[in-house]
């Protein structure tokens, strides 16, 4: 033991420093190995994944390993709509948006598969949900509202819509009744026809409800739109309630307009 200490002291100062750091790094790495995230049980990992945004963060976790793929795609974290499946054998997979919305619990995320067209006519959403398109671009996941329907989706609760294309022949793409609606990176399109002046991509009939808590005043109902293309129709948005258009920004692209705006009580 004494000889080993003597040999260490004979080493140059810089070499002794490197050896000391190497030894301490070994001990610290061994202690870190005991705290690796993969040592957590499945329930803990899924709880952590639930705080990630579905696209792209939670989607990217599925690429790490087979276990994370299973947990990231678990029905507890999100439901899936697969248009090609008529009789789903796996839990959490549904053939239509309407059935997925009916089965969803408040706070669930519904991932709508890319490719093809999904029928969405007068689907009422009365619980907090997040609907997300499964493609890389909004154009890859399309919701079609058939002629004769008032809207594709009708919102009566706080919801989020992201990475989707919603098309309507007549009526409106989205009908907002109540709650806080967030629309991010979508395409809302009223198809051109002789009666397109009757169409409006977003219609709100909400009456803002003022909530007082201590010294903070907030409004429950409203709409927030960001990075969203709006095409066709008489105008981009119409309101018959107490909400007014605020903080409007528009980017004029070559083939479309990209909008950012809020609708709140003034």
SERO-4910 file (N, C-alpha, C, O; in steps of 0.05 Angstrom, whole numbers):
BEGIN
 pado doro    nc1    nc2    nc3   cac1   cac2   cac3    cc1    cc2    cc3    oc1    oc2    oc3
  Unk    A     17    -24      0      0      0      0     18     25      0     13     44    -15
  Unk    A     38     24     17     56     47     18     71     51     -8     76     73    -16
  Unk    A     79     28    -21     93     30    -46     76     43    -67     85     59    -83
  Unk    A     49     36    -67     31     48    -87     29     78    -83     28     93   -103
  Unk    A     28     86    -58     26    115    -52     51    129    -61     50    151    -73
  Unk    A     74    115    -56    100    127    -65    101    130    -95    111    150   -105
  Unk    A     92    110   -109     92    111   -138     74    134   -148     82    147   -167
  Unk    A     51    138   -136     33    159   -143     47    187   -140     44    205   -156
  Unk    A     62    189   -118     74    215   -113     97    221   -132    103    244   -137
  Unk    A    108    199   -144    129    203   -164    118    213   -190    134    223   -207
  Unk    A     92    209   -195     80    218   -220     80    248   -222     78    262   -201
  Unk    A     82    259   -246     80    288   -249     53    298   -239     34    283   -237
  Unk    A     53    324   -231     29    335   -219      5    334   -237    -18    327   -228
  Unk    A      9    340   -264    -14    339   -283    -25    311   -285    -49    308   -289
  Unk    A     -7    290   -284    -16    263   -288    -32    254   -264    -52    240   -266
  Unk    A    -22    262   -239    -37    255   -215    -65    267   -216    -84    255   -207
  Unk    A    -67    292   -227    -93    305   -228   -112    290   -247   -136    286   -240
  Unk    A   -102    280   -270   -118    265   -288   -127    239   -276   -150    231   -279
  Unk    A   -108    226   -262   -115    200   -249   -137    204   -228   -155    188   -226
  Unk    A   -134    226   -213   -154    231   -192   -182    236   -204   -202    226   -194
  Unk    A   -182    252   -226   -208    258   -239   -220    232   -251   -244    228   -250
  Unk    A   -202    215   -262   -212    190   -274   -224    172   -253   -245    160   -257
  Unk    A   -211    171   -229   -221    154   -208   -248    165   -197   -266    150   -192
  Unk    A   -250    192   -194   -274    203   -184   -297    201   -204   -320    197   -197
  Unk    A   -290    202   -231   -311    199   -251   -322    171   -251   -345    167   -257
  Unk    A   -304    151   -245   -314    124   -244   -334    120   -221   -355    108   -225
  Unk    A   -327    132   -198   -345    129   -176   -371    144   -180   -393    134   -173
  Unk    A   -369    168   -193   -394    183   -198   -411    170   -219   -435    170   -218
  Unk    A   -398    158   -240   -413    145   -261   -428    120   -250   -450    114   -258
  Unk    A   -414    106   -231   -427     83   -220   -451     91   -203   -472     77   -203
  Unk    A   -449    114   -189   -472    123   -174   -494    133   -192   -518    130   -186
  Unk    A   -486    145   -216   -507    154   -235   -522    131   -247   -546    133   -253
  Unk    A   -507    109   -251   -521     85   -264   -544     76   -247   -564     66   -258
  Unk    A   -543     80   -221   -565     72   -204   -589     89   -207   -611     81   -200
  Unk    A   -586    114   -218   -608    132   -221   -617    136   -250   -630    156   -256
  Unk    A   -610    117   -268   -618    120   -296   -648    120   -298   -662    107   -282
  Unk    A   -659    135   -317   -688    138   -320   -701    111   -327   -724    107   -321
  Unk    A   -686     93   -340   -698     68   -347   -702     49   -323   -715     29   -325
  Unk    A   -691     57   -300   -696     41   -276   -723     48   -264   -732     34   -246
  Unk    A   -736     69   -274   -764     75   -264   -783     55   -275   -779     43   -297
  Unk    A   -805     50   -261   -825     32   -271   -841     45   -293   -839     69   -298
  Unk    A   -858     28   -307   -873     38   -330   -892     61   -323   -895     80   -338
  Unk    A   -905     59   -300   -924     79   -292   -910    107   -288   -921    127   -296
  Unk    A   -886    107   -276   -872    132   -272   -863    144   -299   -866    168   -304
  Unk    A   -853    126   -317   -844    136   -343   -868    148   -359   -865    169   -371
  Unk    A   -891    135   -358   -914    145   -373   -923    171   -361   -933    189   -376
  Unk    A   -921    174   -335   -929    200   -322   -910    222   -332   -919    244   -336
  Unk    A   -884    216   -334   -865    236   -345   -872    243   -374   -872    266   -381
  Unk    A   -877    222   -390   -883    227   -418   -909    243   -422   -911    258   -442
  Unk    A   -927    242   -403   -952    256   -405   -948    287   -405   -965    301   -414
  Unk    A   -925    296   -394   -920    325   -393   -907    335   -419   -904    359   -423
  Unk    A   -899    317   -437   -887    324   -462   -908    332   -482   -930    321   -482
  Unk    A   -902    351   -500   -921    357   -522   -922    333   -540   -901    322   -547
  Unk    A   -946    325   -549   -949    301   -565   -931    301   -590   -918    281   -597
  Unk    A   -931    324   -604   -915    327   -628   -897    352   -624   -908    373   -619
  Unk    A   -870    349   -626   -855    325   -634   -843    310   -610   -832    288   -614
  Unk    A   -845    321   -585   -829    309   -563   -837    281   -556   -820    263   -555
  Unk    A   -863    277   -552   -872    250   -544   -868    230   -567   -862    207   -563
  Unk    A   -872    240   -592   -867    224   -615   -838    215   -617   -832    192   -623
  Unk    A   -819    233   -610   -791    227   -612   -782    207   -590   -764    192   -595
  Unk    A   -796    207   -567   -789    188   -546   -793    159   -556   -780    141   -547
  Unk    A   -812    156   -574   -818    129   -584   -795    118   -601   -795     94   -607
  Unk    A   -776    134   -609   -754    125   -626   -730    116   -609   -710    107   -620
  Unk    A   -732    119   -582   -708    113   -566   -703     83   -564   -681     74   -568
  Unk    A   -723     68   -556   -720     39   -553   -748     26   -554   -768     40   -555
  Unk    A   -748     -1   -554   -774    -15   -556   -792     -9   -532   -816     -6   -535
  Unk    A   -780     -7   -508   -796     -2   -484   -809     26   -486   -833     29   -480
  Unk    A   -794     46   -494   -804     73   -496   -825     75   -518   -844     90   -516
  Unk    A   -821     60   -540   -841     59   -561   -868     49   -551   -889     60   -556
  Unk    A   -867     27   -535   -891     16   -523   -905     36   -505   -929     40   -506
  Unk    A   -889     50   -488   -900     68   -468   -910     94   -482   -931    104   -474
  Unk    A   -895    104   -501   -903    129   -514   -928    126   -531   -942    146   -535
  Unk    A   -933    102   -540   -957     97   -557   -980     84   -541  -1000     76   -552
  Unk    A   -977     83   -514   -997     71   -498  -1023     87   -498  -1023    111   -499
  Unk    A  -1046     73   -499  -1072     87   -500  -1077    106   -477  -1093    124   -479
  Unk    A  -1062    102   -454  -1065    121   -432  -1055    149   -440  -1063    169   -428
  Unk    A  -1036    150   -459  -1025    176   -467  -1039    189   -490  -1042    213   -491
  Unk    A  -1048    173   -509  -1064    184   -531  -1080    163   -546  -1073    139   -545
  Unk    A  -1101    171   -558  -1117    154   -575  -1110    158   -604  -1099    179   -611
  Unk    A  -1115    138   -621  -1108    140   -649  -1132    135   -666  -1148    118   -660
  Unk    A  -1133    151   -688  -1154    147   -708  -1141    136   -733  -1125    150   -745
  Unk    A  -1148    112   -741  -1138     99   -765  -1161     93   -783  -1177     76   -778
  Unk    A  -1163    109   -805  -1186    107   -823  -1188     80   -836  -1210     71   -843
  Unk    A  -1166     66   -840  -1166     41   -855  -1175     17   -837  -1180     -4   -847
  Unk    A  -1178     22   -811  -1186      0   -793  -1216      2   -787  -1226     22   -777
  Unk    A  -1231    -19   -795  -1259    -19   -790  -1266    -32   -763  -1284    -23   -749
  Unk    A  -1251    -53   -756  -1256    -67   -731  -1230    -68   -715  -1216    -88   -716
  Unk    A  -1224    -47   -700  -1199    -46   -685  -1196    -68   -665  -1215    -73   -649
  Unk    A  -1173    -81   -665  -1168   -102   -646  -1152    -92   -622  -1152   -105   -601
  Unk    A  -1138    -70   -625  -1122    -59   -603  -1137    -37   -588  -1152    -22   -601
  Unk    A  -1134    -35   -562  -1147    -14   -548  -1134     13   -555  -1110     15   -560
  Unk    A  -1151     34   -556  -1141     60   -562  -1140     67   -591  -1131     89   -598
  Unk    A  -1148     49   -609  -1148     54   -638  -1177     54   -648  -1192     36   -642
  Unk    A  -1185     75   -663  -1213     78   -671  -1214     84   -701  -1195     95   -713
  Unk    A  -1236     76   -714  -1239     79   -743  -1247    107   -751  -1245    114   -775
  Unk    A  -1257    123   -732  -1267    150   -739  -1262    170   -716  -1257    162   -694
  Unk    A  -1262    195   -723  -1258    216   -703  -1281    216   -683  -1277    220   -659
  Unk    A  -1305    212   -693  -1329    212   -676  -1327    191   -654  -1334    197   -631
  Unk    A  -1319    167   -661  -1317    145   -641  -1294    151   -622  -1297    144   -598
  Unk    A  -1272    162   -631  -1250    169   -614  -1258    190   -594  -1251    189   -570
  Unk    A  -1272    211   -603  -1281    232   -585  -1300    221   -564  -1299    229   -541
  Unk    A  -1318    203   -572  -1337    192   -553  -1324    175   -532  -1332    175   -509
  Unk    A  -1302    162   -539  -1288    144   -520  -1267    159   -503  -1259    148   -483
  Unk    A  -1259    182   -512  -1238    197   -498  -1246    207   -471  -1270    212   -466
  Unk    A  -1227    208   -453  -1230    220   -427  -1221    249   -427  -1204    256   -444
  Unk    A  -1231    266   -409  -1221    293   -409  -1191    295   -406  -1179    282   -389
  Unk    A  -1178    311   -424  -1149    314   -423  -1135    296   -443  -1111    298   -446
  Unk    A  -1149    277   -456  -1136    259   -475  -1127    273   -500  -1137    295   -507
  Unk    A  -1107    261   -513  -1097    270   -539  -1105    250   -560  -1101    226   -557
  Unk    A  -1117    259   -582  -1125    241   -604  -1107    247   -628  -1106    269   -638
  Unk    A  -1092    227   -636  -1074    229   -659  -1088    218   -684  -1095    194   -685
  Unk    A  -1093    235   -704  -1108    228   -728  -1088    220   -749  -1071    237   -756
  Unk    A  -1090    196   -760  -1070    186   -779  -1069    203   -805  -1090    214   -814
  Unk    A  -1045    205   -816  -1042    220   -841  -1050    203   -865  -1051    178   -863
  Unk    A  -1055    216   -887  -1063    201   -911  -1093    197   -912  -1106    191   -892
  Unk    A  -1104    202   -936  -1133    198   -939  -1148    222   -927  -1137    242   -919
  Unk    A  -1175    219   -926  -1192    240   -915  -1210    228   -893  -1221    207   -896
  Unk    A  -1212    243   -872  -1229    235   -849  -1255    251   -849  -1254    276   -851
  Unk    A  -1277    237   -848  -1303    251   -847  -1308    263   -820  -1305    250   -799
  Unk    A  -1315    289   -819  -1321    302   -794  -1343    322   -799  -1339    343   -811
  Unk    A  -1367    315   -790  -1391    332   -794  -1406    335   -768  -1416    315   -757
  Unk    A  -1407    360   -758  -1422    366   -733  -1414    349   -710  -1431    339   -695
  Unk    A  -1388    344   -707  -1378    329   -684  -1376    348   -660  -1359    366   -660
  Unk    A  -1392    343   -639  -1391    360   -615  -1369    350   -596  -1367    326   -590
  Unk    A  -1353    368   -586  -1332    362   -567  -1338    377   -541  -1336    401   -539
  Unk    A  -1347    362   -521  -1356    373   -496  -1337    369   -472  -1344    373   -449
  Unk    A  -1312    360   -478  -1293    356   -457  -1265    365   -467  -1261    366   -491
  Unk    A  -1247    372   -449  -1221    382   -458  -1205    360   -473  -1200    339   -462
  Unk    A  -1199    365   -498  -1185    346   -515  -1164    361   -532  -1166    385   -536
  Unk    A  -1145    345   -542  -1125    356   -561  -1126    338   -586  -1122    314   -584
  Unk    A  -1132    349   -609  -1133    335   -634  -1109    343   -651  -1105    366   -657
  Unk    A  -1093    323   -659  -1068    328   -673  -1066    311   -698  -1072    287   -697
  Unk    A  -1057    323   -720  -1053    308   -745  -1026    293   -743  -1007    302   -732
  Unk    A  -1027    269   -754  -1003    251   -752   -982    255   -774   -961    242   -772
  Unk    A   -987    273   -793   -967    278   -814   -947    299   -806   -949    311   -785
  Unk    A   -927    302   -823   -907    323   -818   -918    351   -824   -909    370   -811
  Unk    A   -937    352   -843   -949    378   -850   -979    377   -846   -990    355   -846
  Unk    A   -993    399   -842  -1022    399   -839  -1036    387   -863  -1057    375   -860
  Unk    A  -1025    391   -887  -1038    381   -911  -1040    351   -912  -1056    340   -928
  Unk    A  -1025    337   -896  -1024    308   -897  -1047    295   -881  -1052    271   -885
  Unk    A  -1061    310   -865  -1083    299   -849  -1107    318   -853  -1108    340   -844
  Unk    A  -1128    308   -868  -1150    325   -876  -1176    316   -865  -1183    292   -866
  Unk    A  -1191    334   -853  -1218    330   -843  -1237    343   -862  -1235    367   -869
  Unk    A  -1257    328   -872  -1276    338   -892  -1303    341   -879  -1314    322   -867
  Unk    A  -1314    365   -881  -1342    370   -871  -1361    368   -895  -1358    384   -914
  Unk    A  -1379    350   -895  -1397    346   -917  -1417    369   -920  -1423    383   -900
  Unk    A  -1427    373   -944  -1446    394   -949  -1472    388   -933  -1481    365   -932
  Unk    A  -1483    409   -922  -1507    405   -906  -1502    406   -876  -1520    411   -860
  Unk    A  -1476    402   -868  -1469    403   -840  -1463    432   -832  -1454    448   -849
  Unk    A  -1468    439   -807  -1462    466   -798  -1432    470   -795  -1422    492   -801
  Unk    A  -1418    450   -786  -1389    452   -782  -1377    424   -782  -1390    404   -780
  Unk    A  -1350    424   -784  -1336    398   -781  -1334    391   -751  -1342    369   -743
  Unk    A  -1325    410   -735  -1322    406   -706  -1336    428   -691  -1333    452   -698
  Unk    A  -1350    421   -670  -1363    441   -653  -1352    439   -625  -1353    417   -613
  Unk    A  -1341    461   -615  -1327    460   -589  -1343    473   -567  -1352    496   -569
  Unk    A  -1348    457   -546  -1361    467   -522  -1344    464   -497  -1354    464   -475
  Unk    A  -1318    462   -501  -1299    459   -479  -1272    469   -488  -1268    475   -512
  Unk    A  -1254    470   -470  -1226    479   -476  -1212    457   -492  -1209    435   -482
  Unk    A  -1203    464   -516  -1191    444   -534  -1168    456   -549  -1165    480   -551
  Unk    A  -1152    438   -561  -1130    447   -579  -1131    431   -604  -1136    407   -604
  Unk    A  -1126    445   -626  -1126    433   -653  -1098    439   -665  -1091    463   -665
  Unk    A  -1084    419   -675  -1057    425   -685  -1051    406   -709  -1058    383   -710
  Unk    A  -1037    418   -729  -1026    403   -751  -1047    389   -767  -1043    366   -776
  Unk    A  -1070    402   -772  -1093    390   -786  -1102    408   -809  -1099    433   -807
  Unk    A  -1113    396   -829  -1128    411   -850  -1158    405   -846  -1166    382   -845
  Unk    A  -1174    426   -845  -1203    423   -842  -1216    437   -866  -1212    461   -870
  Unk    A  -1232    422   -882  -1244    433   -906  -1275    432   -903  -1286    412   -893
  Unk    A  -1288    453   -911  -1317    454   -910  -1327    465   -937  -1316    484   -948
  Unk    A  -1349    452   -947  -1361    462   -972  -1379    486   -966  -1377    507   -979
  Unk    A  -1396    483   -947  -1414    504   -938  -1412    505   -908  -1401    487   -895
  Unk    A  -1423    525   -895  -1422    527   -866  -1394    537   -858  -1383    554   -870
  Unk    A  -1384    525   -836  -1358    533   -826  -1341    509   -820  -1351    487   -817
  Unk    A  -1315    513   -818  -1297    492   -811  -1299    486   -781  -1301    463   -773
  Unk    A  -1297    507   -765  -1297    504   -736  -1318    522   -723  -1319    546   -729
  Unk    A  -1335    510   -706  -1355    526   -692  -1349    526   -662  -1348    505   -649
  Unk    A  -1344    550   -652  -1336    553   -624  -1359    563   -607  -1369    585   -611
  Unk    A  -1369    546   -589  -1391    553   -571  -1382    564   -544  -1392    584   -534
  Unk    A  -1363    550   -533  -1353    558   -506  -1326    545   -501  -1317    527   -516
  Unk    A  -1312    554   -480  -1286    543   -474  -1264    559   -487  -1269    578   -502
  Unk    A  -1239    550   -483  -1216    563   -495  -1206    545   -517  -1197    523   -513
  Unk    A  -1207    555   -542  -1199    539   -565  -1172    550   -576  -1169    573   -581
  Unk    A  -1153    532   -578  -1126    538   -589  -1123    524   -616  -1126    500   -618
  Unk    A  -1116    540   -636  -1112    529   -663  -1083    535   -671  -1076    559   -674
  Unk    A  -1067    515   -675  -1039    519   -681  -1030    504   -706  -1034    479   -707
  Unk    A  -1018    518   -725  -1006    505   -748  -1027    488   -763  -1022    464   -768
  Unk    A  -1049    499   -770  -1070    485   -784  -1076    499   -811  -1065    521   -816
  Unk    A  -1092    486   -827  -1102    498   -852  -1132    496   -851  -1143    474   -850
  Unk    A  -1146    519   -851  -1175    520   -852  -1184    529   -879  -1176    551   -888
  Unk    A  -1200    513   -893  -1205    519   -921  -1235    516   -927  -1246    495   -923
  Unk    A  -1247    537   -937  -1274    536   -947  -1272    533   -978  -1261    551   -991
  Unk    A  -1283    512   -988  -1279    506  -1016  -1294    526  -1034  -1316    535  -1027
  Unk    A  -1282    532  -1056  -1294    552  -1075  -1318    540  -1089  -1316    519  -1101
  Unk    A  -1340    555  -1088  -1364    547  -1103  -1381    572  -1104  -1375    592  -1091
  Unk    A  -1403    572  -1119  -1419    597  -1122  -1430    607  -1096  -1438    631  -1095
  Unk    A  -1431    591  -1075  -1442    600  -1050  -1421    603  -1028  -1427    603  -1004
  Unk    A  -1395    606  -1036  -1374    607  -1016  -1376    632   -999  -1363    634   -978
  Unk    A  -1392    652  -1008  -1395    676   -992  -1411    671   -966  -1412    687   -948
  Unk    A  -1424    647   -965  -1439    639   -941  -1421    624   -921  -1430    618   -899
  Unk    A  -1396    618   -929  -1379    602   -913  -1359    620   -897  -1350    640   -907
  Unk    A  -1353    611   -873  -1333    625   -856  -1316    603   -843  -1328    585   -830
  Unk    A  -1290    604   -844  -1274    583   -832  -1278    580   -802  -1280    557   -792
  Unk    A  -1279    602   -787  -1282    601   -758  -1307    618   -750  -1308    641   -757
  Unk    A  -1325    606   -735  -1349    620   -725  -1349    616   -695  -1347    594   -685
  Unk    A  -1352    638   -680  -1355    637   -651  -1381    650   -642  -1388    672   -650
  Unk    A  -1396    635   -626  -1420    645   -614  -1417    648   -584  -1437    652   -569
  Unk    A  -1392    647   -574  -1387    647   -545  -1392    674   -533  -1386    695   -545
  Unk    A  -1402    674   -509  -1405    698   -492  -1384    696   -471  -1386    678   -453
  Unk    A  -1365    714   -471  -1342    712   -452  -1352    713   -423  -1369    729   -416
  Unk    A  -1342    694   -407  -1348    693   -379  -1325    704   -363  -1303    694   -366
  Unk    A  -1329    724   -347  -1308    736   -331  -1305    722   -305  -1325    718   -290
  Unk    A  -1281    714   -298  -1276    699   -273  -1257    716   -256  -1236    725   -265
  Unk    A  -1265    721   -231  -1249    737   -213  -1237    718   -192  -1252    704   -178
  Unk    A  -1211    719   -189  -1197    704   -168  -1176    723   -155  -1157    730   -169
  Unk    A  -1180    729   -130  -1164    749   -116  -1163    775   -132  -1183    787   -138
  Unk    A  -1139    783   -141  -1136    807   -156  -1133    802   -186  -1129    821   -202
  Unk    A  -1135    777   -194  -1131    769   -222  -1158    766   -236  -1175    752   -226
  Unk    A  -1161    778   -259  -1185    775   -275  -1179    761   -301  -1160    769   -315
  Unk    A  -1193    740   -307  -1187    725   -332  -1214    718   -345  -1235    719   -333
  Unk    A  -1212    712   -371  -1236    706   -386  -1235    676   -394  -1215    667   -405
  Unk    A  -1256    663   -389  -1256    634   -394  -1257    627   -423  -1243    609   -432
  Unk    A  -1275    640   -438  -1279    633   -466  -1261    650   -484  -1257    674   -479
  Unk    A  -1252    638   -506  -1236    653   -525  -1223    635   -545  -1225    610   -543
  Unk    A  -1211    647   -565  -1197    632   -587  -1170    643   -590  -1166    668   -591
  Unk    A  -1150    626   -593  -1123    634   -599  -1113    619   -624  -1113    595   -625
  Unk    A  -1105    635   -645  -1097    623   -671  -1068    630   -676  -1061    654   -673
  Unk    A  -1052    611   -684  -1024    616   -690  -1015    599   -713  -1023    576   -715
  Unk    A   -998    610   -731   -986    596   -753  -1007    581   -770  -1001    558   -778
  Unk    A  -1030    592   -774  -1052    578   -788  -1059    592   -814  -1063    616   -815
  Unk    A  -1060    576   -835  -1069    585   -861  -1100    585   -863  -1112    565   -855
  Unk    A  -1111    606   -873  -1140    608   -876  -1146    615   -905  -1136    635   -915
  Unk    A  -1162    599   -918  -1168    603   -947  -1198    601   -952  -1212    585   -940
  Unk    A  -1207    618   -970  -1235    618   -978  -1254    629   -958  -1246    638   -936
  Unk    A  -1280    630   -965  -1300    640   -947  -1304    670   -949  -1287    684   -961
  Unk    A  -1325    680   -937  -1331    708   -938  -1310    724   -923  -1302    746   -931
  Unk    A  -1302    714   -900  -1281    726   -884  -1269    704   -866  -1279    682   -864
  Unk    A  -1246    711   -854  -1232    690   -839  -1246    681   -814  -1246    658   -807
  Unk    A  -1260    700   -800  -1272    693   -775  -1297    710   -771  -1299    733   -780
  Unk    A  -1317    698   -758  -1342    713   -752  -1350    707   -723  -1347    685   -713
  Unk    A  -1360    728   -709  -1369    724   -682  -1396    737   -678  -1401    759   -688
  Unk    A  -1414    723   -664  -1440    734   -657  -1443    737   -627  -1465    744   -617
  Unk    A  -1421    732   -612  -1422    735   -583  -1408    760   -574  -1408    780   -588
  Unk    A  -1394    758   -551  -1381    781   -539  -1351    783   -546  -1338    802   -539
  Unk    A  -1341    763   -561  -1313    762   -567  -1306    781   -590  -1322    784   -609
  Unk    A  -1283    793   -588  -1273    811   -609  -1246    803   -618  -1230    790   -604
  Unk    A  -1239    810   -643  -1214    803   -655  -1192    821   -644  -1195    845   -643
  Unk    A  -1169    809   -635  -1148    824   -623  -1120    813   -632  -1118    790   -639
  Unk    A  -1100    831   -631  -1072    823   -636  -1069    808   -662  -1058    786   -662
  Unk    A  -1078    819   -684  -1078    805   -710  -1051    810   -723  -1041    832   -725
  Unk    A  -1039    788   -733  -1016    789   -750  -1020    771   -774  -1032    749   -771
  Unk    A  -1012    780   -797  -1016    764   -822   -990    765   -838   -978    785   -842
  Unk    A   -983    741   -848   -960    739   -867   -972    732   -894   -986    712   -897
  Unk    A   -965    748   -914   -975    743   -941   -955    725   -955   -934    733   -964
  Unk    A   -963    699   -958   -947    680   -973   -955    681  -1003   -974    695  -1010
  Unk    A   -941    666  -1019   -947    667  -1048   -975    656  -1054   -989    667  -1071
  Unk    A   -983    635  -1041  -1009    623  -1047  -1029    624  -1025  -1052    616  -1028
  Unk    A  -1022    635  -1001  -1041    635   -979  -1033    656   -959  -1012    669   -961
  Unk    A  -1050    660   -939  -1045    678   -917  -1042    662   -891  -1057    643   -886
  Unk    A  -1022    669   -876  -1017    656   -850  -1024    675   -827  -1015    698   -827
  Unk    A  -1041    666   -809  -1053    683   -789  -1043    677   -761  -1038    654   -753
  Unk    A  -1041    699   -745  -1039    698   -716  -1060    717   -705  -1059    741   -712
  Unk    A  -1078    709   -687  -1096    727   -675  -1109    715   -650  -1108    690   -647
  Unk    A  -1121    731   -634  -1136    722   -611  -1164    733   -612  -1169    755   -624
  Unk    A  -1183    719   -601  -1211    729   -598  -1218    727   -568  -1220    706   -557
  Unk    A  -1222    751   -557  -1228    752   -528  -1247    775   -523  -1254    791   -541
  Unk    A  -1256    776   -498  -1273    799   -491  -1256    824   -489  -1234    823   -477
  Unk    A  -1264    846   -500  -1248    870   -501  -1246    883   -474  -1233    904   -471
***
